Amino acid sequence: MMPIYENKETLEEVQIMFTDAKLEYFVDHPGTLMAVSPHVSIKPKKKDKLVFDEIYVINLKRRPLRRKRMVASLAELGIKAKFIDAVDGKTLTNRQIKEMGIKMLPGYEDPYSHRPLNMGEIGCFLSHYLIWEEMINNGLKNVLVLEDDIRFQPNFRKKLEAFLVDAERIKSKHTWDFIYLGRRRMKTELMSTVEGSKYINWVNYTWWTLGYMINLQGARKLMSAKPLTKMMAIDEFIPVMYDRHPNKEWSSHFNPRNLVAMTAEPLLLYPTHYIGDEGYVSDTETTPAVPDDIQKSKEEL
């Protein structure tokens, strides 16, 4: 239900709040979205890519409702995006992994559950990796990458536009490669604002790749590390590359660790569901671990 408005709101403000209410409705009702009366004529919103050469949305083929929700949400926000079929860890085979030259990082285990890498995490990494590869092959200077299980901050489009102005303004003093728009904050995290910025902080060790901006230089730095030959979870790899990972042994396998990374503050994207929420589904945690014969490949490094 829409809240009751007072006379002080402008029509534009009411429109923004109505859009936010629709986006929140879409999260819990992706199958039905929101019905439109046949007696009402609605002009489709013009869509663009903002300042980006491309906006990517990563989506698994077996998650059509997530795709449907993201298509509808981005249309409401006037954002034009390219959907990428994610690499599905459930269908990856040992043969495919070996053919791609994927090898495990020596000694790697999940920091939280202390288990080895699983097939879903390999699929997630490859989905992002293929975007970085496409950026380099096509000379894309600046892109936005979104996963399909994100919740947009209220008034997302206006806030993103202001954020992009901020990101451009600081370039004269701080050339960035990678900026998180959504991530997992750590409880012990110390925040440090980037000089001259309103909405951007330097980022410490963090998790998740809900949404981020990356430029061509950043993509080249990540690809030059040859991460497929030292595979780890993507949200561990990125902090390694900007040299803020607490595990120095893992970090020692990657040089140089010179990715210039920052974060939006406040964040602009959040997960649709957290662990324990009704409707929470993980496409990485529920997949099997990498088979023993592939885990043994770490001895070859």
N, C-alpha and C positions, 0 to 999 in steps of 0.2 A: 504494500500500500504506500502511496505517496504521502509524505508528511504534510501537515497543514502549514501553509505559508502565510507569512505576514505581508502587509502591503509594502514593506521596505525592499523586498526582493525585486530585481529587475527581471524582465522577460528572459534575458540571456541567462541569468543565474538560475531561474526556474528550469530552463531547457537543460542546463548542465546537470542539475540535480535529478531531473527526470531521466537523462541518459545514464547517470550513475545508478539509479534505481533499477533500470533495465539490465545493466551489466551485472548487477548483483543477482537479479532474478535468473539470468542466463546460467550462472554458476550452478545453481541447484536444479534447474529445469532445462538441461541442454537438449533433451528430446523434444520438448514442446516449444521452447523459447517463449515468445510472447505473441499472442494472437493479435492481428490487426483487423479492425472492423472493415468489412467490404464497403461501408458507407463513407469511409475516410480516405482521402487521397493524400499520399505522403510522397514528397519528392525524394528520390535517393540522394544521399549525401555525396558530394564530390570526394574522391579518395586520392591521396598522394603519398609519397614516400618521405615527406618532410625534407630533411637535408641529406638523406641517405641515398647511396647508389642502389641499395637493395635492403629490404626488410624480410628476413627469413623467419618462418614459423616451422619448428620441428614437430612432426606428428606421426605416430605409429598408425599404419593402415588399419590395425585392429582396434583403434580407438576413434571410430567415426563420430561419436557424439562430441568428443573434445574438438575435433576439427570443425564440426557444425557450430559449436559455441564460439570458437575463435573467429570463424568467418563472420558470424553475426556481430560479435563484439567489435572487431576491427572496422566493420562497415559502419557501426554506430559512431566510432571515433574518427571516421574519415581517413583511415589508414590503409594503404595498398600494400599487400604483402605477398610473398612467394612461399607457398607451402612445400616443404621438403619431406619426403617419406623417410622416417627415421629407420636406422638399421635396427632390426628386431633381434635382440639377444636370444629370444626363444627359438628362432629359426637358424641362428648361426651354427655352422658345423665346424668340427675340428679341422677339416680339410680347408675350409675357407680361411680360418685363422692362420693356418700354416702358409697358405698361398699368399696372404697379405704380409707375411713376414712379421707377424705380431709375436712378441716375446714379453714375458712378464718382468717387471722391475725386481731385481734381487731383494728378497726380504720384505716385499710389500705385503701388508695386511690392512684390512679396514681398521682405522683408528678407534672406532666405536665398538664394533662387534668382534674385532680380531679374527676375522675370516679372510680367506684369500679372495682375490678379485673374482667376480662372477660374470656370466655371459651377458647379463643385462647392462652391466657397467661398460663392458667392451662395446656393445651396441650403442650406448649413449655417447661414448667417446668418439666412435667412428662417425656418428651423425654430425657432431660439431666439427670434427676433423675434415669431413668432406666439404663443409661450408668454407672453412679456411682455404682449402685447396682450390675451390671454385673462385674465391676472391682473388687469389694469386693468378690463376689461369686467365681470368677476365679483367684483371687490373682494377678491381673495385676498391676505391679509396677509403670508403667509410660505410659500414653496414650495422644494422641492428639485428640481433639474434634473439628470438623469443621461443621458449618452450610452450607446450600447449596446455599446461596446468597452472596458469598464472591468473592472479586476481589483480585488477588494475586499481591503482590508487584513485580516489575520487578526483574528478576534474583532470584526468590523466593527460589528455591532449594538451591542455593549456600549460600544465606543469612541465610536461616534456619539452614543449617549445621554449619555455623560460630556461629550462636546464640546458638545452642545446646552445642557447645564446651564451650562457655561462661557460660551457665547455669550449666554445670558440674564443671567448674573451681571454681565458687563461693561457691559450696556446703561445702567446708571446713570451711567457715566462716558463711555462711547464708544458712540454709536448707530451701528450699522453698516447698510449697504445691501446688501452683497454679500460672500460669503465663499467662497473656493475650497476645495473638499475634495480636488480633484485638479488638477494642472497640471504644466507643464514648468518646473523650476527652472533658473535661469541660473547658470553657473559663477561669475560675479563677484558674485552676489547677496549683499547684506548683510542679515541677519535682525535684526528688532527686535520684541521681544515686546510685545504690547498690555498696558498696565498692568493688574494685577489678574487676568491670565489665566494659565492653565496650558497651554493647547493652541492659542492663537491668536496669530499674528504679523501685523504690518503687512506688506503685500505691495508689492513693487516690480514693475518690468516683467517680464512672464511670458507664456507661451504656453499654449494649449490650454484647452478648456472641457469637460473630462471630466465634472466634476460640481461643482455650486455651489449654495449657498443664496442666495436673493434675496428681499427683502421688497417690499411694494407701493411704498414710496417709491423704492427702487432701480429698479424697473421703470419708474416714471414718469420718473425722471431719464434713463434710457437712451432711452426713447421720445421724450422732449421734444427730444433732440438731432437728431431727424429723420435717422437714419442711412441710410435708403434713398436719400436724395438726395445722400449723400456716402459711397457704399459702399466698404468695405474689409473685409478678413478680420475675423471676429468676435473672434479672440483678439488682434488689434491694436487694435480699437475699444475694448474694455473697458479696457485700460491707459491709453488716451487719456482715457477718461471719469473715471478716478481720478487723472489727471494725473501718471502715471509713465512715459509713453512717451518714448523718447529722441529721436524725430523731432518737433521743435517745429513744423516747417512743417505737418505733418499735424494736429497737435494744435490749431493756430491756427484750424482750420475748425469747432471745436466749443467752444461756450461756453454755460453754465458747465461746467467740468470738475470737478464736485463730488461724484462718486460716492465713498462711504466704503467702501473695499474692504479686506478682510483675507484671511488664509489659515490653514487648519489646519496645525499643525506639531506632530507629524509629519503628513504627508498621510495621508488615509484611502482614497484611490482612486489607481490607477495604470492605464496602458494594458494591455490584454491582450497586445499585441505592439508591439515597437519596430521602426523601419526596419531591415531586414536579417534580422529573425527569420523563421523558417519560419512561414508562415501569415499574415504581415503583408499587409494589404490597406488601401489608402487610397481613400476615395470622394470625396476632394477633389483630390488631386494628379493623378489619372488622367483628369480631365475636361478638355475643351478650354478655352482662354482665352476671355474675353468677346470677341465679335466686334468688329472695328474700328469698325463704324458706331455701336456702343453706347459704345465707348471714346471716341469723338469727342464724346459728350454732356458730357464734363467741360469742354469749352470753353464750354458754355452757363452754367456756374455763375458 
